[in-house]
């Protein structure tokens, strides 16, 4: 598993530096069959506070559950069946705490950035639209100061009730519980 992760990390680093002039070539590789459009209100939320570097993540604070809606990219080192082991697990997020899989991590910090469709596609070879995000930009939250940085280190915000955790080329959809 360590070799697979090392290989996939090197692969991502190598290919994240290249810009491609095509869009959404790999969208047929996703497993999700029901993608809903964001409402106008959600798009307005995603576009507010452009390029904000912040530690305040109140809009995604709360309890989340990992769904079985898993989207894999061609860079993913896990198949869908392996990824489903995360399904049903709970995640609790607030400004200084990250609780996942019955483990609590304190003194966590976050940086919030806007990521454009082009930047996102260049990084992950998946379009924002294939995740159901129809805005020109999305919020990307980097989780810092974590002992599990090899596990989940990015959150992509779809709207106030749906986020994605990115791990090893796989996007795990989480729905807000409260």
Legacy VTK file of the C-alpha trace (Angstrom):
# vtk DataFile Version 3.0
C-alpha trace
ASCII
DATASET POLYDATA
POINTS 178 float
0.000 0.000 0.000
2.872 2.341 0.826
4.436 1.751 -2.588
1.139 2.389 -4.297
0.716 5.645 -2.378
4.312 6.703 -3.127
3.851 5.936 -6.813
0.536 7.785 -6.981
2.009 10.777 -5.119
4.924 10.988 -7.551
2.531 10.582 -10.473
0.309 13.406 -9.198
3.301 15.686 -8.611
4.654 15.056 -12.096
1.389 15.584 -13.900
0.111 18.466 -11.778
2.760 20.701 -13.360
1.442 20.229 -16.906
-1.348 22.275 -18.472
-3.550 20.528 -21.022
-5.682 22.371 -23.541
-8.594 19.956 -23.521
-11.499 19.732 -21.116
-13.289 16.900 -19.436
-11.775 14.044 -21.426
-11.919 11.775 -18.409
-15.402 12.638 -17.198
-16.626 9.239 -18.380
-14.393 7.633 -15.748
-16.532 8.806 -12.870
-18.793 6.463 -10.972
-21.429 9.035 -10.067
-24.544 8.811 -12.196
-26.732 11.478 -10.595
-25.145 14.904 -10.603
-27.387 17.760 -9.597
-26.848 21.376 -10.562
-26.088 23.976 -7.932
-28.774 26.556 -7.399
-28.105 30.239 -7.985
-27.784 30.743 -4.203
-25.123 28.024 -3.956
-23.148 29.491 -6.877
-23.206 32.897 -5.162
-21.866 31.241 -1.988
-19.043 29.556 -3.892
-17.975 32.804 -5.548
-17.896 34.952 -2.412
-14.607 35.844 -0.692
-12.393 35.074 -3.692
-8.818 34.054 -2.889
-9.416 34.319 0.831
-6.737 32.764 2.988
-8.464 32.138 6.274
-8.749 29.896 9.282
-12.515 30.398 9.588
-14.440 27.455 8.185
-17.713 28.019 10.008
-19.751 27.426 6.864
-18.645 23.778 6.791
-18.408 23.234 10.537
-20.490 20.372 11.828
-20.986 16.653 11.448
-20.666 14.994 8.039
-21.168 11.442 6.792
-19.256 9.789 3.956
-21.705 8.586 1.311
-21.245 5.730 -1.119
-21.061 8.308 -3.915
-17.413 7.928 -4.880
-15.789 9.487 -7.924
-12.458 8.100 -9.062
-10.037 9.697 -11.464
-7.638 7.903 -13.747
-4.978 8.672 -11.101
-6.813 6.783 -8.363
-4.893 3.908 -6.836
-8.004 2.314 -5.318
-10.956 0.696 -6.993
-14.520 1.570 -6.046
-14.948 -1.497 -3.819
-11.874 -0.577 -1.756
-13.052 3.018 -1.496
-16.458 1.983 -0.165
-14.870 1.013 3.173
-15.061 4.720 4.093
-18.805 4.839 3.415
-20.924 5.519 6.502
-18.045 6.955 8.540
-18.566 10.258 10.319
-16.416 13.362 10.236
-16.687 16.330 12.588
-15.134 19.623 11.513
-14.717 22.947 13.280
-12.105 25.715 13.393
-9.659 23.887 15.680
-10.774 20.265 15.558
-10.996 17.473 13.026
-12.587 14.235 14.230
-12.561 11.275 11.880
-12.916 7.544 12.478
-13.110 7.995 16.278
-9.829 9.926 16.296
-9.745 13.571 17.316
-7.059 15.895 16.008
-6.715 19.288 17.700
-4.970 22.504 16.696
-5.805 21.952 13.060
-5.594 24.903 10.718
-7.128 25.458 7.330
-6.405 27.634 4.320
-9.278 28.489 2.009
-8.646 29.214 -1.659
-10.702 29.578 -4.789
-9.840 27.125 -7.512
-10.946 27.729 -11.089
-12.282 25.068 -13.439
-8.998 25.146 -15.393
-6.799 24.855 -12.290
-8.946 22.057 -10.922
-8.884 20.110 -14.169
-5.125 20.595 -14.464
-4.640 19.192 -10.966
-7.099 16.284 -10.978
-8.085 15.626 -14.639
-11.733 15.870 -13.574
-14.017 18.815 -14.248
-15.893 20.609 -11.500
-19.067 19.841 -13.459
-18.471 16.105 -13.059
-18.729 16.736 -9.300
-21.930 18.705 -9.774
-20.275 22.109 -9.302
-21.490 24.397 -12.073
-19.813 27.601 -10.882
-16.626 28.870 -12.585
-14.769 28.490 -9.262
-15.011 26.347 -6.147
-13.665 26.604 -2.598
-10.690 24.368 -1.886
-9.763 24.001 1.771
-6.313 22.737 2.661
-6.157 20.909 5.992
-2.876 21.681 7.747
-1.046 20.462 10.848
-2.500 16.987 10.722
-0.904 13.640 11.507
-3.062 12.156 8.738
-1.811 14.396 5.939
-1.339 11.297 3.807
-5.027 10.495 4.240
-7.309 13.479 3.683
-5.686 16.837 3.120
-8.128 18.667 0.845
-11.787 19.536 1.110
-13.675 20.746 -1.946
-16.887 22.613 -1.140
-19.855 21.938 -3.417
-22.393 23.782 -1.258
-23.326 24.154 2.405
-24.638 20.596 2.590
-22.140 18.725 0.375
-18.340 18.587 0.413
-15.754 16.271 -1.103
-12.685 14.870 0.633
-9.907 14.086 -1.799
-7.727 11.055 -1.129
-5.392 9.293 -3.509
-7.161 10.485 -6.652
-10.606 9.609 -5.311
-13.316 12.100 -4.372
-15.445 11.045 -1.414
-18.772 12.846 -1.160
-19.901 13.853 2.341
-23.352 15.101 3.266
-23.944 17.335 6.260
-25.719 15.594 9.142
-26.438 18.676 11.271
LINES 1 179
178 0 1 2 3 4 5 6 7 8 9 10 11 12 13 14 15 16 17 18 19 20 21 22 23 24 25 26 27 28 29 30 31 32 33 34 35 36 37 38 39 40 41 42 43 44 45 46 47 48 49 50 51 52 53 54 55 56 57 58 59 60 61 62 63 64 65 66 67 68 69 70 71 72 73 74 75 76 77 78 79 80 81 82 83 84 85 86 87 88 89 90 91 92 93 94 95 96 97 98 99 100 101 102 103 104 105 106 107 108 109 110 111 112 113 114 115 116 117 118 119 120 121 122 123 124 125 126 127 128 129 130 131 132 133 134 135 136 137 138 139 140 141 142 143 144 145 146 147 148 149 150 151 152 153 154 155 156 157 158 159 160 161 162 163 164 165 166 167 168 169 170 171 172 173 174 175 176 177
